Amino acid sequence: RTRLRKIRGASREVFDRLRSVPGYAAFARCLCALTTTGWAVSVASVSGIVAAVAVGWIEGFVVAVMGGVALAVAVASVASPSPLSVSLRMESDRIVAGQVAVGRIRVANRSGRRAGSTLVEVSIGRGSGEFLVPPISGNGVWNESFSVMTKRRGVITVGPARTVRMDGLGLLRRVREWDDPILVHVHPQTIRFSFDATGMQMDVEGVASAKLTSSDVSFHALRDYEPGDDRRAVHWPSTARYGRLIVRQFEETHRSHHMVLLDTRRDAWERRAFEMGVSVAASLAIAGSGEARTVSMHTSDEWIPTASPVAMLDALSEMEVSVRRDFEAVVRRCVMERGAISALSIVVGEGTSDDEASRLANIAPIDVAVSVIRVVPGSARRRRRMSRGVIIDCPSLEDLPMLVSRGVSA
């Protein structure tokens, strides 16, 4: 170990000294630009010199000279600055799963002389695309469009664009990156339906609860005056009729607040069903936010921003499955943190049984409308009441509006 440390220390010292030598950076870039063929030619040239010096092998000297000339020509053809500039643009950086994202590459010749052909590479997700740019005249421009197919939600990194220059023998490969990569958010598919399908009222004041109060805006009934009642609540026509103080009684109201909880546990879903579950949750949230109602969304791990539909869909594009096990604890914590909810929608997978769905629904307060939506692709549509709320089997996204509306009103 002591010898190994000494060798490492000596190597570091040598490299540190080399870095201070003028021209070392350019030499290092040349080494990095060598292709497999270039390394083979370099090794053959060095071996030829060694053979010529050690044993006087003249053929080795000839091989070394030819390899050196080839490398010199390659460096001369690749090292010169390119007059081309490359820009990459996407028509839209937000699309819906299943749609096609269209991008455009623009290559401009900044000089007055003709530029030779070059290769442009564009990273697209885990793959890449290659575009052979033909010779461009002085101050000319070359444009090319490309498309990116999207099958499911997620985030696709497009770019950066890279120009690749190689010599005729393929010994050196010089790559230059242009611009920053572009993030394309692929949103889950959603379906639009009216806000009242979620079971919440559309009034301005709020949603009336079962709690009675002496002062609010939702009138409930008349009753006799009790000490401590607000005199402003006295109903004078009834007081005059009965000869005693009669006051108005109201139902306590609160603003419409729809909470959507999405079970994102890995073992609770299949891939196809999970993507549909994300679409169902997003559709429910958009139904509320489109009517300027308060909407909250939570997965098994975190709160999803719902300030705007775009921010919510962006977050859902980046969301992945969770390794959390206890979803009931998540539901309980979310209900406690956002106590003033008026409707609760819980989106679960096929593996959730009726008993588990009933336990999830019972966590919500008694005055909250609860629906447990179980996403079961290919099954029959079904809805039925539980001890608290309704449970809905949703086979497809297109069935959601009717099932939710019937399920809440049944």
N, C-alpha and C positions, 0 to 999 in steps of 0.2 A: 504493500500500500504506500509505503514511503517513497519507493521508486516511481510509482504511478503518479503520485502527487508532484514529484520533481519534474517528471516528463510533461505533465499538464502545465506546470508553472513555466517551464522553458518554452513550451509551444505558445502560451499566451504572450510571453515576452517577445518572441519572434514576430508574432502577428502584430503586436503593438508597434514594433519598430517598422514593420512593412507599411502600416497605415500612415506613418509619417513621411514615407518616401513619395516624392512628387510623381503623379501618374498612377499611383496604386489604385485609386478609386476607379479610373477608367479601365485598368487591367482587370479589376475584380468584376466590373460590369461585362467585360468581354468573356470572362470565364462563365458567368451566369448565362450569357447568351448562347453558349455552345450547345448545339444539338447532340444527339447520340452519334450522328455521323461526324460532327465536328470533333467530339472527344476521341473518336476512333482515329481520325486523321492526325490529331495532336499526339496521341500516344504512339502512333506509327512513326511520326517525325522524330520524336524524342528517342524512340528505340533505334531508329536508323542512325542518329548521331552517335549514340552509345556504341552501336555495332561498328561504325566506321572508325571511331577513335580507339576502341578496345582491340579489335581484331583486324582493322584495316580493310573492312568489307566495303568496297566502293559502291556496291548496289545500295547499301544502307545509306550512304551519303546522298545518293540520287533520290531515294525515297524521302529523306529529310528535306532536301531542297524543294521537291515537288509539293510536299505537304505544306511547307512554309509559304511557298508562292500562293497556293490555293487559299490558305488562311489569310494572307495579306490582301488578296483580291476580295475575299469575303468581308473582311473588316472595312475595306474602302467602300464597298457597295452598301453596307448596312450602317456605318457610323455617320454618314452625312445626314444632316437634319432634314426631316421630311417637310415639304411645304403644305401638307394636308392638315386640316382640322376637322374633328368629328364631333357631332352633337347628337344626342339621343333624346327623343321626346315620346311621351305616351299621350294619346288623345284623352284618356281618362285614367286616373289612378284609383278609381273605385268602380267596380262592376259587380254584377250578381253572378253567383255560381251558375255555370252553364253558358254564359255569354263569352264572347271573344273580345279580348283586349287588343287594340290596334296600336302599334308603335311606328315610329318613323326615324330613320337614320339619315342624317344630312352630312355629306362629306364635301368640304369646300377647299379649293386650291387657292392658297393665299398668295401665291407668286404669279408672275407674269409668264412663266415658262410651263411647258407641258409636264405633268406629273405622271409617272408610270403607275401601273396597276398595283393594288395593294389588297391585303386581306383584312377585313374587319370582323372581329369576334364580339358577340354580345352574350353575356351570361343571362340565362333565363331560368330562374329557380335553380334546380340541381343540374340542368343541362345547359346547352349553349347553342347559339346559331352562328353560322359563318356566312359572310357576304363577300363575294369577290368584286372589288370595285375596279371598273375599267379605267384606262388612262383618262385623265381629266385635263382639258385644255387650260391655258392660263386664266386665272380668276374665274374658273368654271365651278359648277356645283353639281353634285350627283345626289339624288334622293332615292330612297327605297323604303317601302312599307313592309311591315311584318305583323303577324298575328300570333297571339298567345291563347291557346285553348285552355279553358278552365272547367274542371269537372266538379270541384267541391270548394267550399269556402276555405279561406286561408290567406296567407300573405305571400305574394310572389315577388322576389327581388329581380328586377330587370336592370341589367347593366352591372358595372360600367362597360361602355364600349371600349374595345382595345384594337389598336392598329398593329398588325403583325407584318414585319418586314424580314425577308429572307433573301439570302444570296442565291445565285443560280444553282449551286451545288447542294444547298441545304445544310451548310456547315454552321451558320449562325442564325439565330432567331431573336429579333429585337421586338419587344412588346412595349407599347405605351398606352396607358389608361387615360380616358377622357371623361370628364364630368363625374358626378357621384351616382351611385345606383339609385334607382327609382323603386319605391315600395308600392306595389299594387295590391290594395285590399279587395279580396274577393268576398263579398257579403253573402250571407246565407239567403236562400230564397224565402220570400215572405208573401203573404196573401193579405189583401186589405179587406176589412169589413168594418161595419159601423161600431162606434164605441159602446152603444147600449147593448150590444151582444155579449158584453162581459158581465151584464147584470147590474151595473151601477147606474144611478139616475143621472139625468142631464141637467138638474136644477142649478141655479146660480149660487144659492146659499150653501149648499152642501147636501150630504146624505143624512137623512134622519135616522137616528139610532133608537133603541128601545129604552134608553135612559130618559127619565123625566126631569125637567128643570123648571125653575120659576121665571127664567128670562132667556129667550132665544128667539129664533125667527120661524120655527116650524110649529104652528099651533096644534095643540092636542085636545084640550077640553077646558071646561070651566069648573071651578071648585070654590068652596068657601075660603074666605081670607083666614090666614093663620099668622100669628105674631112673627114678625121678621120678613114677611113678604114685601116685595117692592110695590109701593103705592102706584107706580107707573103702570103696573100690570092689572090694576082694578078695571073691571068691565062695568062701566057706569050704567048702561041700559039695563043690565041684569040686576045690578045693585038696586036701582030704582024700582024694578018690578018686584023683587023679593023682600025688599026692606032690610037687607043685610049686605055686607061687603062680599062681592064675588070677584075673583081674580082669574086671569087666564093662566093656563098651564101649558107648557111647551115641551116638545121633544128635543133633546139635545142633538145638535147636528155637528158634523165635521166634514171637511173637504173630501171629495172623492180621491181615494188613494188606492191604487191597484198595485199589488205586489206580485211579481212573477218569480217563482223559484224554479231553477232548472237543476235537476240531478245530473251531475257530470261525472259520476263515479265510473271508472273504467270497466268494472265487472258488471255493470248494470245495463250495458248497451252492446249492440252490434253496430258496426260502422255505419251502415245505411240508416238504421233506426236512429242513431245518435244525431246524424246530420239533419234528419227530419225533426227530431226533438228541438234542436237549436232553431230551426225555422219556425216551429210552433211557438216557442217562447218569444222569439223576435216579433212575430205577428201579433201576439197578445199585447206586448209592450207598445208597439207602434199604434195599435188601436186606441190606446189611452192617450199617448203623447200627441196624437193627431188632433185630439179635442182639447188640448191644453190642460189635461188632468195630470195629477201627480202620479208618476209611475216609478216603482223601484224594481230592480232586478238583481238577483243574486244566484251565483252558481254554487257548487259544493265548496268552492275555495274563496270567492271574493265577490264584492259588489261590482256590478257592471254600470258604468256611467250612463245615465239616461237623460242628461240635460238636453240632448238633441238626438234624433234618430240616427244621424250620421255617426256621431260619437259612439252610440251604442252598437251599431253594426260594425264599426271598426274594431271595437273591443271584442265582439263575438267572432270576428275573423281571426283574431290572434289567440282566441281561447283554445285550450286543449283539455283532454280528459283529465280527471283527477284521480289520485290514489287514496283519497279520504274514504273511510268506511262508514261512519255513522252519519247518515243524512238526516235522521230525525233530530239530532243535536243541532245541525245547521238550521233546520226549519225553526226550531224553538228559539235559537239565538236571534234569527232574523225577525221573528215576530216580536220579540222583546225590544230589539233595537228600533224598530219602526212600529210603534204600538198603535198609531192612529190610522191603521189601514181599514178600508171598507170592503175590499175584495181581495181574495188570495187565490192565485192559480199556481198549482204545483205540477210541473211537467216531469214525468218519470218514464222509465223504460219498461219493456215487456216483462222483465224479471220481477217487477214489483207486484206482489200479490194483493188481493182485495183487503186482507187484514192489515198489511203494511200501509196501504193507501188510507184506510180508515184511521189508523193511528196518526198518520201525518195530518189528516183533516181535523182531528180532535185537538190538535195543538193550538189552532186558531181560536180567538175569542168567540163567544157565542153569537155576537152581533155581526160577524164578518161572513160574507158570502164566500164559500169555499168550493173550488172545483179541482179535482185531481185528474189530470189529462194523461192517460197512459198511451204512449205512442207504440202501436202494434202494426207495422206495415203488412198489408195483404190480408188482414183479418176483417171480420165483419164490424160494421159500425154498431156501437152499443153505448147506451147511457142508462144509468140507474142511480137512485138515491141511496145515500148511506145515512148513518146516524147523524152525520154532519156533512152537509153539502152533497155533491154528486161526484160520481166517478165516470169518466168518459174514455172509451176505447176509440182512438183516432187512427184509422188505417192510412190516411194520406192528408197532405196539407190542404187539398181542395175541400175535404170534408170538415175542416175545422170550424168555419163560421156557423154552419148549421148545427153542428154538435154542441158547440159552446152555448149558442143561443137557446137551444132546446134544453140543454143540460141545466142551465141556471134557472130557467123559468119553470121547469117541471115540478 
